[in-house]
Amino acid sequence: MLHAQRPRGVRLGVDFEANALIAALGAEAYSAACLRAKEASSDEIARDWTDVAGVIARRMRRRPGFFASVLMQ
């Protein structure tokens, strides 16, 4: 099943997770999301965490790092 075809219930709540990490970790939220993507148990979950990192980067006006850009490909 393609990433875009997965049922919505299976996908992480990207906005929810981004907001929670920003609230809990502030400036470290982006790094935490990247770490979770790296340690994810599946490619699908890794992509979700990469999406979370992207949302955090946009909200904090920070460019995604090398790791996030590699995962997005």
ChimeraX attribute file (.defattr): number of C-alpha atoms within 10 A of each C-alpha:
attribute: neighborCount
match mode: 1-to-1
recipient: residues
	/A:1	7
	/A:2	6
	/A:3	12
	/A:4	9
	/A:5	7
	/A:6	11
	/A:7	9
	/A:8	9
	/A:9	7
	/A:10	9
	/A:11	15
	/A:12	16
	/A:13	14
	/A:14	18
	/A:15	13
	/A:16	11
	/A:17	19
	/A:18	23
	/A:19	18
	/A:20	13
	/A:21	21
	/A:22	19
	/A:23	11
	/A:24	11
	/A:25	13
	/A:26	13
	/A:27	15
	/A:28	12
	/A:29	23
	/A:30	28
	/A:31	18
	/A:32	17
	/A:33	26
	/A:34	23
	/A:35	17
	/A:36	18
	/A:37	25
	/A:38	19
	/A:39	12
	/A:40	15
	/A:41	10
	/A:42	10
	/A:43	13
	/A:44	19
	/A:45	19
	/A:46	22
	/A:47	21
	/A:48	22
	/A:49	30
	/A:50	27
	/A:51	22
	/A:52	28
	/A:53	29
	/A:54	24
	/A:55	21
	/A:56	28
	/A:57	19
	/A:58	12
	/A:59	12
	/A:60	14
	/A:61	9
	/A:62	13
	/A:63	14
	/A:64	18
	/A:65	14
	/A:66	8
	/A:67	13
	/A:68	24
	/A:69	12
	/A:70	9
	/A:71	16
	/A:72	12
	/A:73	6
